[in-house]
Amino acid sequence: QLQHPSAEVREFACAGISKLLQQRHLIPAFLHRDVVRCLGPMLLDHSLAVRETAAGALRNLSACGGFEVCDDMVTKDIMTPLVALLKECSAGLDADQLSPKKCKEMNKNYVEDIANEAINLLWNVCECNNTAVSIFNKEGCLEAVLHYMKKFSTNVDLAISVANCLQAVTEDNPELLSSFNSSAQQVLETVLLCPESTMKHVLLRTLIAGTIWNIKDTIPPGSLASMVNAILKIFSESLEVDAGETIIRMSEAEKNRLKLAPETETEENMTDVIDNCVLNEDSEMEEIPKRKVRQQNDVSDLLPSDKWELKEVTALLMAQQTALEVIVNMCCSEDPSDDEWEELSSSDESDLFMENSYNEGSGLLMSPLCLSDEVNSAFLNYLIPKKILEKTAFPNSVALDICMHNPSWKPLIKKLNTVQCRALTCLHSILLVSDVDCLGGASALQSLAEHLSQLVFSKTEFPKDTEFLEAITSALRALLQTMASKNISQCMTPAQLIALCEAGIHSSNSSVRVNVVSILGISGSVLAKSENTAETLKMIGKFLLEVAMKESSLVVAGEALDALFDVFADGKEAEKAAVQIKLLPALKEFQPVFKMRMRKESKGEYSADQLCVLDNVKMNLRRFIAYQEMLVKNPT
């Protein structure tokens, strides 16, 4: 049917394939039939309707197929017709002779609609494939993409798609930086300064702020201060909105609107990909894996046109997720040189940085880590740390109930949880490199520890969501390490520690298992310095020994050994507990087993960094055994 002389038949065929490609289990059959090479030429079909449906089908394939499918699409040269289509649409955006491409009676602009599908396809393949990014660079796609961005005032959905694509292609792409001349930067600045207050425009500005951060090396030193302030102001605007209250308000607005609508009006079926192939929890469609900490592809433009309230909430959550992810990247950036920051904020703002170390309410007001004191001032000035902390709380229960009982809104639950996890990841990044004073001092850290403990233990059942567990245990690990390094008393009870570790050690995610073992080691080393803790240290020691000996992952087993070394390194209570759990004979028996596992399992299974850590563990195990033998011979 794709080869049929009738454009309507070809369009129908593309639409049918597009629908089926949303179901991941059907994708292999389509790939076997060489669907990429069949649909690729349709991007340049004489019929504009066929172009749009073909681009939509390929977009679904790239979104639902994952990395391997995107790699296959690039290998089968999808970029050639895609780049040609993008450039042709860009050239035709403002051409008067394209009046046939507008079906005014349908209120449809084919050029912009085709461009939207094509940009999303480009975004997906560039997200997954470095070759696609290289082609983007060499073919000068940036100029065409920025031309679409100029339509932001009349077509915000197209602008959001472009902004998503720009954020993806500018990340870790130094080759593209030279293309961002003053004209290109002016386009981004114009969008950043647009005054519209809808959630879609908040999302658009947030995405552009993320893109500007990616290309910060192109910004003149004298403009860096205003650039950082503008970015942080945008993120502050995104994060200050209460998503739960917005859901409640928008749900009520939707109900009121539908009451006024004709009785015959019913909810449309969503026939396109929603939430990266996840319509609801019972859907057969699956989510593609993510390459790095970054939002999933936004497909809010595919929501039915009568669901503007749902679109607004979706845009807000995507904006908040984006802001949090970029802040993580800002936290991990290299230190700028002194010269780069010489034009930044005044000494008065530096004073503000010191004055605002504490925040009323939570007591915690943190700085953005690796950046200069002046930029830290801006970070604090916009109260971003407070807003990050607010986002770590569980979603509003009333809002969750609304989403649970409305099939169209149900996908928002996952987005709400994702925002919470990204906020916890932000908190983790900040804790890793921030000075204790900038974190608000000992009392603020203790309050934060209580807050994180409540997130873990406030529910009747222990959390099972892997993404949440990884985020919360990472934040707890960083916090407890910071507190231990400054001899700040910790608030988690031994019972809570053991409960956390017993639950976390059964997680399928090795990072969660590493985190809980490390948490136990940190807390145990603190307890070893106190009196009357031998019984608790015995529990910790037995737990860590069992993990080291039975854990399937060498990395986790190595972390458990490291934790044992920390807990039983010093102190009378530790010595007493070590004797009672027979730590020395257990480790001497386990040492050859660990060496053998390293020889057998280290080939090809672990990264060079992991192998380096494991080699250190093996060496430290030998030293620790010698140390324990010395204690036996010469007890204190």
Salt bridges, closest charged atoms under 4 A:
ASP34 OD2 - ARG37 NH1 3.76
ASP34 OD1 - LYS76 NZ 3.25
ASP45 OD1 - ARG10 NH2 2.89
GLU52 OE1 - LYS108 NZ 2.96
ASP72 OD2 - LYS76 NZ 3.40
GLU88 OE2 - ARG51 NH1 2.91
ASP94 OD2 - HIS147 NE2 3.18
ASP94 OD1 - LYS151 NZ 3.37
ASP113 OD2 - LYS108 NZ 2.85
GLU117 OE1 - ARG59 NH1 3.26
GLU127 OE2 - ARG291 NH2 3.53
GLU127 OE2 - ARG294 NH1 2.50
GLU139 OE1 - LYS87 NZ 3.60
ASP157 OD1 - LYS200 NZ 2.93
GLU171 OE2 - LYS292 NZ 3.84
GLU171 OE1 - ARG294 NH2 1.77
ASP172 OD2 - LYS292 NZ 3.58
GLU240 OE1 - LYS387 NZ 3.72
GLU267 OE1 - LYS307 NZ 3.60
ASP275 OD1 - LYS415 NZ 3.27
GLU284 OE1 - HIS25 ND1 3.97
GLU286 OE1 - ARG24 NH1 3.76
GLU287 OE2 - LYS290 NZ 3.58
GLU287 OE1 - LYS414 NZ 2.15
ASP301 OD1 - ARG59 NH2 3.14
GLU309 OE2 - ARG257 NE 2.76
GLU325 OE2 - ARG422 NE 2.68
GLU390 OE2 - LYS386 NZ 2.66
ASP401 OD1 - HIS405 ND1 3.31
GLU461 OE1 - LYS464 NZ 3.79
GLU467 OE2 - ARG422 NH1 2.60
GLU535 OE2 - LYS538 NZ 3.43
GLU546 OE2 - LYS550 NZ 3.44
GLU551 OE2 - ARG513 NH2 2.92
GLU559 OE2 - ARG477 NH2 3.52
GLU573 OE2 - LYS576 NZ 3.78
GLU601 OE2 - ARG597 NE 2.83
GLU629 OE2 - LYS588 NZ 3.13
